[in-house]
Amino acid sequence: MCHRLGMERDSTERESREKETKILSLNRQLEELQDRLSESDRVRAQQQRELDSYANNQDDVGKNVCYLSLLSFHLHRF
């Protein structure tokens, strides 16, 4: 009986360690994804400011349609 209880305890401890390892791994993945999302948001906001600034600072004749299209494409990629 003691041997069986010892085996069950060992099994339970092993499962607990495996689950803890899984939790730590998932937390690292979550942090990495949050960092990537923050960076994407930062880039998107910067590109939006550039697009807005460019569009607001040029007269109708001077607007570069190709440049605006390129910025818009990059903006919508995110």
MARDOLO-697142 format. One record per atom (N, C-alpha, C): x, y, z; atom name. Coordinates in steps of 0.05 Angstrom, whole numbers, plus 5000, padded with zeros to 4 digits. Layout:
N
((X,Y,Z),'CA');
...
***
This chain:
78
((5016,4976,5000),'N');
((5000,5000,5000),'CA');
((5017,5025,5000),'C');
((5039,5026,5016),'N');
((5056,5049,5017),'CA');
((5070,5053,4990),'C');
((5077,5031,4977),'N');
((5090,5033,4951),'CA');
((5071,5045,4931),'C');
((5046,5037,4931),'N');
((5026,5048,4912),'CA');
((5022,5078,4917),'C');
((5020,5086,4943),'N');
((5017,5114,4950),'CA');
((5041,5130,4941),'C');
((5065,5119,4944),'N');
((5089,5133,4936),'CA');
((5089,5136,4906),'C');
((5080,5116,4891),'N');
((5080,5118,4862),'CA');
((5059,5139,4853),'C');
((5036,5140,4867),'N');
((5016,5160,4860),'CA');
((5026,5188,4866),'C');
((5040,5191,4889),'N');
((5051,5217,4896),'CA');
((5071,5226,4875),'C');
((5089,5208,4867),'N');
((5109,5214,4846),'CA');
((5096,5222,4820),'C');
((5075,5208,4813),'N');
((5060,5214,4788),'CA');
((5047,5241,4790),'C');
((5035,5247,4813),'N');
((5022,5273,4817),'CA');
((5043,5295,4816),'C');
((5065,5292,4828),'N');
((5086,5312,4828),'CA');
((5097,5317,4800),'C');
((5100,5295,4785),'N');
((5110,5298,4757),'CA');
((5089,5313,4740),'C');
((5064,5307,4743),'N');
((5043,5321,4728),'CA');
((5043,5350,4736),'C');
((5046,5356,4762),'N');
((5047,5383,4771),'CA');
((5070,5399,4758),'C');
((5094,5387,4757),'N');
((5117,5399,4745),'CA');
((5113,5404,4715),'C');
((5101,5384,4702),'N');
((5095,5387,4673),'CA');
((5076,5410,4668),'C');
((5055,5412,4685),'N');
((5036,5434,4682),'CA');
((5048,5461,4688),'C');
((5065,5462,4708),'N');
((5079,5487,4714),'CA');
((5097,5496,4691),'C');
((5111,5477,4679),'N');
((5128,5482,4656),'CA');
((5111,5493,4633),'C');
((5088,5481,4629),'N');
((5070,5489,4607),'CA');
((5060,5518,4612),'C');
((5053,5524,4637),'N');
((5044,5551,4644),'CA');
((5066,5571,4639),'C');
((5090,5565,4647),'N');
((5113,5584,4643),'CA');
((5117,5588,4613),'C');
((5116,5567,4598),'N');
((5119,5569,4569),'CA');
((5098,5586,4556),'C');
((5073,5582,4564),'N');
((5051,5597,4553),'CA');
((5053,5627,4562),'C');
((5062,5632,4586),'N');
((5066,5659,4595),'CA');
((5087,5673,4578),'C');
((5109,5659,4572),'N');
((5130,5671,4555),'CA');
((5119,5677,4527),'C');
((5103,5658,4516),'N');
((5091,5663,4490),'CA');
((5072,5687,4490),'C');
((5057,5689,4511),'N');
((5039,5712,4514),'CA');
((5054,5738,4515),'C');
((5075,5739,4530),'N');
((5092,5763,4532),'CA');
((5103,5770,4505),'C');
((5113,5751,4490),'N');
((5124,5755,4464),'CA');
((5103,5766,4444),'C');
((5079,5755,4445),'N');
((5057,5764,4428),'CA');
((5048,5792,4436),'C');
((5048,5798,4461),'N');
((5040,5825,4470),'CA');
((5061,5845,4461),'C');
((5087,5838,4462),'N');
((5108,5855,4452),'CA');
((5105,5860,4422),'C');
((5100,5839,4407),'N');
((5096,5842,4379),'CA');
((5072,5859,4372),'C');
((5051,5856,4387),'N');
((5027,5872,4383),'CA');
((5032,5901,4389),'C');
((5046,5906,4411),'N');
((5053,5934,4418),'CA');
((5070,5947,4396),'C');
((5090,5932,4386),'N');
((5107,5942,4364),'CA');
((5090,5947,4339),'C');
((5072,5929,4332),'N');
((5055,5933,4309),'CA');
((5038,5958,4312),'C');
((5027,5961,4336),'N');
((5010,5985,4341),'CA');
((5027,6011,4339),'C');
((5051,6010,4349),'N');
((5069,6033,4348),'CA');
((5075,6040,4318),'C');
((5082,6020,4303),'N');
((5088,6024,4274),'CA');
((5064,6034,4259),'C');
((5041,6023,4265),'N');
((5016,6031,4251),'CA');
((5010,6060,4258),'C');
((5013,6068,4283),'N');
((5007,6095,4291),'CA');
((5027,6114,4278),'C');
((5052,6107,4277),'N');
((5072,6124,4264),'CA');
((5066,6127,4234),'C');
((5059,6105,4221),'N');
((5052,6107,4193),'CA');
((5027,6124,4188),'C');
((5007,6121,4206),'N');
((4983,6138,4204),'CA');
((4990,6167,4207),'C');
((5008,6174,4226),'N');
((5016,6202,4229),'CA');
((5031,6212,4204),'C');
((5048,6195,4193),'N');
((5062,6203,4168),'CA');
((5042,6207,4146),'C');
((5023,6189,4143),'N');
((5003,6192,4122),'CA');
((4987,6217,4126),'C');
((4978,6222,4150),'N');
((4962,6246,4156),'CA');
((4978,6271,4151),'C');
((5003,6271,4161),'N');
((5020,6294,4157),'CA');
((5025,6300,4128),'C');
((5031,6279,4113),'N');
((5037,6283,4085),'CA');
((5012,6293,4070),'C');
((4989,6281,4076),'N');
((4965,6289,4063),'CA');
((4957,6318,4070),'C');
((4962,6326,4095),'N');
((4954,6353,4103),'CA');
((4974,6374,4094),'C');
((4999,6367,4089),'N');
((5019,6387,4082),'CA');
((5023,6391,4053),'C');
((5009,6378,4036),'N');
((5013,6380,4007),'CA');
((4988,6392,3995),'C');
((4992,6408,3974),'N');
((4968,6417,3960),'CA');
((4959,6395,3941),'C');
((4936,6398,3929),'N');
((4925,6377,3912),'CA');
((4944,6369,3889),'C');
((4957,6388,3877),'N');
((4975,6382,3855),'CA');
((5000,6368,3864),'C');
((5009,6374,3888),'N');
((5035,6363,3897),'CA');
((5033,6336,3911),'C');
((5010,6325,3914),'N');
((5007,6299,3928),'CA');
((5019,6277,3911),'C');
((5034,6261,3924),'N');
((5046,6238,3910),'CA');
((5028,6214,3915),'C');
((5013,6207,3895),'N');
((4993,6185,3898),'CA');
((5007,6158,3903),'C');
((5029,6154,3891),'N');
((5044,6129,3895),'CA');
((5053,6126,3924),'C');
((5063,6148,3935),'N');
((5072,6147,3963),'CA');
((5049,6143,3982),'C');
((5027,6156,3977),'N');
((5003,6153,3994),'CA');
((4993,6124,3992),'C');
((4993,6113,3968),'N');
((4983,6085,3965),'CA');
((5001,6066,3980),'C');
((5027,6071,3979),'N');
((5046,6054,3993),'CA');
((5042,6055,4023),'C');
((5039,6079,4033),'N');
((5035,6082,4062),'CA');
((5008,6069,4070),'C');
((4988,6073,4054),'N');
((4962,6060,4060),'CA');
((4964,6030,4060),'C');
((4979,6019,4041),'N');
((4983,5990,4039),'CA');
((4996,5980,4065),'C');
((5017,5993,4073),'N');
((5031,5985,4098),'CA');
((5014,5988,4122),'C');
((4998,6009,4123),'N');
((4981,6014,4145),'CA');
((4960,5992,4148),'C');
((4949,5983,4126),'N');
((4927,5963,4128),'CA');
((4938,5935,4130),'C');
((4964,5931,4127),'N');
((4976,5905,4130),'CA');
((4974,5896,4159),'C');
((4974,5915,4177),'N');
((4972,5908,4206),'CA');
((4944,5907,4213),'C');
***
